[in-house]
Amino acid sequence: MSDNVELDLKNVEKKTSPITWVIMIVLPFVLFFVSLFLGRYMINPSDVAKILIDQIPGVNITPTWETTAETVVLRVRFPRAVMAALVGAGLSMSGAAFQGMFQNPLVSPYVLGVSAGASCGAAFGLLMSWPTWMVQIVAFAFGILAVAITYSMAHLYKTTPILMLVLSGMVVSAFFQAMVSLIKFAADDEDKLPAITFWLMGSIGKVGLDDLAPSAIPMILAMVVLYAIRWRLNVLSMGEREAETLGVNTERVKLVVIITTTLISSLTVSLCGIIGWVGQVIPHFCRMIVGPNHKALIPATIFVGASYIIVIDNLCRLVSITEIPIGILTSVVGAPVFAYLLRKTKGGWA
Amino acid sequence: MIIEAEKLNFSYTKNGRQILRDVSLTLQEGEIMSILGPNGAGKSTLLNLLAVLNQPNSGTIKLCGKDTKKMKPREVASIISYVPQNHTPAFSYTVFDFVLMGRAPKIGMFEKPSSTDFEIVQQVLEDIGIADLADKAYTEISGGERQQATIARALAQEPKAILFDEPTAHLDYGNQLKTLRVIRSLSEKGYAVIITTHNPDHAIMLGGTTGVLDRNGHFETGLSNEIITEEMLNNVYGRTNLKLTYMEDVDRYICVPPNL
């Protein structure tokens, strides 16, 4: 029997070929490296490699590059590419986790109102002309606040039914969006209104080397937790009732998923503005490659999501003379890609 | 005793209709209980209470002697498997992955299935006879096969009791019989089994005990061949003039509806 089992196990796990996995895993690293030398200030790839190696403690390479190159690579492009990878991976994972939890492949990580809340916080901060770091903190706090309101509104008889969560999320989003409109209406249209508008459209370019650690560490922690509970997401996606009969403490799992995804998306929105469609398109695309099992899906979304946003962010800064806000590009690319995926899977969610 | 329920009372809302009134039942190893009752009487509600998906307003449920109020969901799920009515999930997991979810009570929140879990699932698939479906998408197999996969998942839980919510609903005649045979073989293997059904013949065929739940929440149990009478059936199904006739060919009573 054991031979038999082994054979069948392989069958089950085989679905995706190892080559596909290797490509998926290597791709973000290649793209990451490419985005370090690509740009209006072109740097020789070998110099970029040397600059990076030079950073390893104990290694000293005689510079063959200008100091400007080093500054551009390390202070500008490196943090930006890291953030792009984190944002892409984080939003895609969050989207996949929410879609499993809500049993609906159309759900985005913003469904509980985090983006509306964070936008409202940011708009308010910008209206008040607070410094950037304060705007970011207020945005982050408002993102968390919005989800907390959604969660407590959805709480009924010691449980938080999925349907109540979705509906409360809609209500909370609508409210905070109205507040954003109100703030925009009140804002001075010479100076603050454009600032708010541009901020909301999103940019990863605002992230500098010093912002990286405080935002990357909580994001990575949240991602590790989501990664760890990925098999539980399968069970949760059977529906709450059924998951309970399978011994899952659904309230606890839901809370863990909500806290981690909220942390990720609130940080993302507060640092980079609203980056739409990633959380829908990437999980759906990954399901086509590796199947719906979250054990494989979650890792796939990390790598594919990271690659996707690195590419998009490079397009943002390279396509035209002035940088294109990333939120516009993710939607311009995301909507038709999603439409294509929809047609291709004929509405069946792979 | 695997399941001991005593004096369960239940209503969904405070002043709502009392669905269960002082319902008591016991179930031991290898016993089959069929629950009959009109639509909306609360048969599924009773199952939900026994699976600790809802809490009774009053009364106690003990599983293997332990009060369910003191049990974690995982402990409950190690004793009770619940086979829900047929449904289509949002994602097309393979049958193998679907059955593997039955191992959830044994797997921690931050863990994933081990090779032992894989082996158990493979064994269960072979026992049920659907090993060839392992790689098929759960959403693409037939209703009968899905039923079998769900039963396989219930077995993968390694429970002591299995609750079936209308296992024969939405199945064709052949698959209904197949399911009943599976249910009977499960009880022969020592599982305690409860099913809800709308078909009195199924209760008669399965033998064992039958529980009758009426619209007022009263629940009565007895041996199937004693409790199922014409009078009882006509009470439950609203003076429909049902006949209970002995049929020699099959050597049992059958329930026959009158002409329209």
Boltz contact constraints between the chains, C-beta under 6 A:
constraints:
  - contact:
      token1: [A, 5]
      token2: [B, 119]
      max_distance: 6.0
  - contact:
      token1: [A, 5]
      token2: [B, 122]
      max_distance: 6.0
  - contact:
      token1: [A, 8]
      token2: [B, 122]
      max_distance: 6.0
  - contact:
      token1: [A, 8]
      token2: [B, 134]
      max_distance: 6.0
  - contact:
      token1: [A, 9]
      token2: [B, 118]
      max_distance: 6.0
  - contact:
      token1: [A, 11]
      token2: [B, 135]
      max_distance: 6.0
  - contact:
      token1: [A, 12]
      token2: [B, 96]
      max_distance: 6.0
  - contact:
      token1: [A, 103]
      token2: [B, 90]
      max_distance: 6.0
  - contact:
      token1: [A, 228]
      token2: [B, 110]
      max_distance: 6.0
  - contact:
      token1: [A, 229]
      token2: [B, 109]
      max_distance: 6.0
  - contact:
      token1: [A, 229]
      token2: [B, 110]
      max_distance: 6.0
  - contact:
      token1: [A, 231]
      token2: [B, 112]
      max_distance: 6.0
  - contact:
      token1: [A, 232]
      token2: [B, 109]
      max_distance: 6.0
  - contact:
      token1: [A, 235]
      token2: [B, 101]
      max_distance: 6.0
  - contact:
      token1: [A, 235]
      token2: [B, 104]
      max_distance: 6.0
  - contact:
      token1: [A, 237]
      token2: [B, 91]
      max_distance: 6.0
  - contact:
      token1: [A, 238]
      token2: [B, 89]
      max_distance: 6.0
  - contact:
      token1: [A, 242]
      token2: [B, 84]
      max_distance: 6.0
  - contact:
      token1: [A, 244]
      token2: [B, 53]
      max_distance: 6.0
  - contact:
      token1: [A, 245]
      token2: [B, 51]
      max_distance: 6.0
  - contact:
      token1: [A, 245]
      token2: [B, 82]
      max_distance: 6.0
  - contact:
      token1: [A, 246]
      token2: [B, 77]
      max_distance: 6.0
  - contact:
      token1: [A, 246]
      token2: [B, 101]
      max_distance: 6.0
  - contact:
      token1: [A, 246]
      token2: [B, 104]
      max_distance: 6.0
  - contact:
      token1: [A, 247]
      token2: [B, 73]
      max_distance: 6.0
  - contact:
      token1: [A, 247]
      token2: [B, 74]
      max_distance: 6.0
  - contact:
      token1: [A, 247]
      token2: [B, 77]
      max_distance: 6.0
  - contact:
      token1: [A, 247]
      token2: [B, 104]
      max_distance: 6.0
  - contact:
      token1: [A, 247]
      token2: [B, 105]
      max_distance: 6.0
  - contact:
      token1: [A, 248]
      token2: [B, 104]
      max_distance: 6.0
  - contact:
      token1: [A, 249]
      token2: [B, 73]
      max_distance: 6.0
  - contact:
      token1: [A, 292]
      token2: [B, 91]
      max_distance: 6.0
  - contact:
      token1: [A, 292]
      token2: [B, 92]
      max_distance: 6.0
  - contact:
      token1: [A, 292]
      token2: [B, 93]
      max_distance: 6.0
  - contact:
      token1: [A, 293]
      token2: [B, 97]
      max_distance: 6.0
  - contact:
      token1: [A, 295]
      token2: [B, 112]
      max_distance: 6.0
  - contact:
      token1: [A, 349]
      token2: [B, 91]
      max_distance: 6.0
